[in-house]
């Protein structure tokens, strides 16, 4: 095994080392090499190099996700305002009908708020609510976001019963597909307009 090949194996394993950390053993260069051997020998170098490059750009480790959320909370949501005063008027929505990603992100929010401000998630939203935050790991087809927030044939979206007309709704995701974003935006824009709700969106990575 040449030095470059070994370095790529170590680089890829290091990038994705925390993948399903609570379910499987940490990924090592040996695991990556074993997986790579399913491909033709001549194709392995390019597959390894491309996958290493792709994962460096698109894989979000727990540390990276935590830093993304920290940046959103500190720089975008709170900014120069008094965090304790502001957060008392903020509600972090936990309304996802399918999946557990929203709950997992809210757990990280709780950790970050406690570390940065000594303020837990349970302590937010105690005063008149002016801002709501919807969080998810990504927008792909856009269906989850659409049906969580707007009405479907047999479902009622949050915007239909939002208790604070005229409020601001932040839609925060780690990643997003442009077509999925466009699809969901059409429905959300119209539903929000009826209640004069301003919708703002933050997505760290957007791709075709």
NORVENVEN-V785927 format. One record per backbone hydrogen bond with DSSP energy under -1.0 kcal/mol. CO is the residue of the C=O (numbers start at 0). NH is the residue of the N-H. Records with the same first field share a line. If there is no record, write none. Layout:
CO=NH ; NH
This chain:
1=5
2=6
3=7
4=8
5=9
6=10
7=11
8=12
9=13
10=14
11=15
15=18
17=20
19=22 ; 23
27=31
28=32
29=33
30=34
31=35
32=36
34=37
35=38
39=42 ; 43
42=46
43=47
44=48
45=49
46=50
47=51
48=52
49=53
50=54
51=55
52=56
53=57
54=58
60=64
61=65
62=66
63=67
64=68
65=69
66=70
67=71
68=72
69=73
70=74
71=75 ; 76
72=77
73=78
77=80
81=85
82=86
83=87
85=88
86=89 ; 124
87=126
88=129 ; 130
90=132
99=103
100=104
101=105
102=106
103=107
104=108
105=109
106=110
107=111
108=112
109=113
110=114
111=115
112=116 ; 118
113=117
119=122
120=123
129=167
130=90
131=169
132=92
133=171
136=174
138=176
141=145
142=146
143=147
144=148
145=149
147=157
148=158
154=151
156=159
157=160
163=166
166=197
167=131
168=199
169=133
170=201
171=135
172=203
173=204
174=138
175=206
176=180
177=181
178=182
179=183
180=184
181=185
183=187
184=188
185=189
186=190
187=191
188=192
189=193
191=196
192=195
194=165
197=168
199=170
201=172
204=175
206=177
